[in-house]
Amino acid sequence: MQKITLICCYFGGFPNYFPLWLRSCAANRGIDWLIFTDQTPEGVPDNVKIIPSSLEAVHRLCRETIDPDIILPQPYKICDYKPLYGTIFADYLKGYEFWGHCDVDMVFGDLEAFFTPELLAKYDKILTCGHLSVYRNTPEVNARFRCSGAKYPLRDVLTHDKIYAFDEWHGIFGIYRANGFPMYDEVPYAALTGSRKRFTMHRRTSSRYKNPPPDYPHQVFFWENGKLLRAYLDSEGRVMVDSFLYIHFFRRRFPDPPECDAFYCTPSGFIPKTPGVLPTPREIRKLNPYYGRLYEWIESKIRRKMMKREDHRRFVRRRDWKLSGA
């Protein structure tokens, strides 16, 4: 397997389930992680390297490698610069054929089985979301963020504090689509929607974007032996199982996770699982409850309004943070 490293810039306290993230990294021994952070987490596996840093240090590096006018007013803005990591962190990527960016509010499945030699040989960019994307580590590919095709001019992205989602649809995805660069855009992962409490996957309405496999009224995700799996009930009530590349929790908060060898990922938190034993239909229904289409339609309306209020509060906090000179 060709060498891959995944980069994460994270400043401030990690999620309380970060040990589960680290465990899922450790299960992928053939992939490395570089974490630029101001934290000192414990229990870090050998294939995860903690690089002591700060937002200010990353900002200086961005100015030195990309543009002297680039701004980085608060940590979330760095999402716009994820496709630029091949240039920003070039000194850390020597010896790697591929690099990528990822988040920490997720749990990985079997990445090594997914990134096959055939897949890596065919595409320059693999996956499309900011929570995990991988790029071929060449000067040509690393400079493609400067190409045409993005919704917004690169100069605006670099010099305004607005979040442009340049790491996804409005930025690097548009560049690859417009120029016909080889990109794998299937959806083998479970990116959870925030519009309902039950674990279901986010779906896009535009035909431009691929969608994940179908959801089921009764389904539950779980991790064991380095794999992220889903058990669900088919139309005849039988327990079926399929696998996913990772699960992305999207702003969700959970109680402190237990120490265990296998666990369910549920709306109520992480629950120990007996390894090698499939959940029963009753357990599937209990762990990720489904209350009907009408209930979820009403719930979605309410949760979307709450998310908009939270986004507004975040904007106000960012504005106040900027005005305070912090």
DAQUI-V626939 format. One record per backbone hydrogen bond with DSSP energy under -0.5 kcal/mol. NH is the residue of the N-H (numbers start at 1). CO is the residue of the C=O. If there is no record, write none. Layout:
nh=NH co=CO
nh=NH co=CO
This chain:
nh=4 co=30
nh=5 co=98
nh=6 co=32
nh=7 co=100
nh=8 co=34
nh=10 co=8
nh=10 co=36
nh=18 co=15
nh=20 co=17
nh=21 co=17
nh=22 co=18
nh=23 co=19
nh=24 co=20
nh=25 co=21
nh=26 co=22
nh=27 co=23
nh=28 co=25
nh=29 co=27
nh=31 co=28
nh=32 co=4
nh=33 co=47
nh=34 co=6
nh=35 co=49
nh=36 co=8
nh=36 co=34
nh=37 co=35
nh=37 co=51
nh=38 co=10
nh=48 co=45
nh=49 co=33
nh=49 co=47
nh=50 co=48
nh=51 co=35
nh=51 co=49
nh=52 co=50
nh=53 co=37
nh=58 co=54
nh=59 co=55
nh=60 co=56
nh=61 co=57
nh=62 co=58
nh=63 co=59
nh=64 co=60
nh=65 co=61
nh=66 co=62
nh=67 co=62
nh=70 co=67
nh=71 co=158
nh=77 co=74
nh=78 co=75
nh=79 co=76
nh=80 co=77
nh=81 co=78
nh=82 co=79
nh=84 co=81
nh=85 co=82
nh=87 co=84
nh=88 co=84
nh=89 co=85
nh=90 co=87
nh=92 co=89
nh=93 co=89
nh=93 co=90
nh=96 co=93
nh=97 co=3
nh=98 co=3
nh=99 co=135
nh=100 co=5
nh=101 co=133
nh=102 co=7
nh=103 co=131
nh=106 co=104
nh=107 co=247
nh=109 co=245
nh=111 co=109
nh=114 co=110
nh=115 co=111
nh=116 co=114
nh=120 co=116
nh=121 co=117
nh=122 co=118
nh=123 co=119
nh=124 co=182
nh=125 co=182
nh=126 co=134
nh=127 co=184
nh=129 co=132
nh=132 co=129
nh=133 co=101
nh=134 co=126
nh=135 co=99
nh=136 co=124
nh=137 co=97
nh=138 co=136
nh=142 co=138
nh=143 co=139
nh=143 co=140
nh=144 co=141
nh=146 co=143
nh=147 co=144
nh=151 co=170
nh=152 co=170
nh=156 co=153
nh=157 co=153
nh=158 co=154
nh=159 co=155
nh=160 co=156
nh=164 co=162
nh=168 co=165
nh=170 co=165
nh=171 co=165
nh=171 co=168
nh=172 co=166
nh=173 co=168
nh=174 co=168
nh=175 co=171
nh=176 co=172
nh=177 co=173
nh=178 co=174
nh=179 co=175
nh=180 co=176
nh=181 co=176
nh=184 co=125
nh=185 co=183
nh=190 co=246
nh=191 co=189
nh=192 co=190
nh=192 co=248
nh=193 co=200
nh=200 co=198
nh=202 co=191
nh=209 co=206
nh=213 co=187
nh=219 co=217
nh=220 co=231
nh=221 co=265
nh=222 co=229
nh=223 co=263
nh=224 co=227
nh=225 co=261
nh=227 co=224
nh=228 co=244
nh=229 co=222
nh=229 co=227
nh=230 co=242
nh=231 co=220
nh=232 co=240
nh=233 co=218
nh=234 co=232
nh=234 co=238
nh=237 co=234
nh=240 co=232
nh=240 co=238
nh=242 co=230
nh=244 co=228
nh=245 co=188
nh=247 co=107
nh=248 co=190
nh=249 co=105
nh=249 co=247
nh=250 co=105
nh=260 co=258
nh=263 co=223
nh=264 co=271
nh=265 co=221
nh=266 co=264
nh=266 co=269
nh=267 co=287
nh=269 co=266
nh=271 co=264
nh=271 co=269
nh=273 co=262
nh=275 co=273
nh=277 co=274
nh=278 co=276
nh=284 co=280
nh=285 co=281
nh=286 co=282
nh=287 co=283
nh=288 co=284
nh=289 co=286
nh=296 co=292
nh=297 co=293
nh=298 co=294
nh=299 co=295
nh=300 co=296
nh=301 co=297
nh=302 co=298
nh=303 co=299
nh=304 co=300
nh=305 co=301
nh=306 co=302
nh=307 co=303
nh=308 co=304
nh=309 co=305
nh=310 co=306
nh=311 co=307
nh=312 co=308
nh=313 co=309
nh=314 co=310
nh=315 co=311
nh=316 co=312
nh=317 co=313
nh=318 co=314
nh=319 co=315
nh=320 co=316
nh=321 co=317
nh=322 co=318
nh=323 co=319
nh=324 co=320
nh=325 co=321
nh=325 co=322
nh=326 co=321
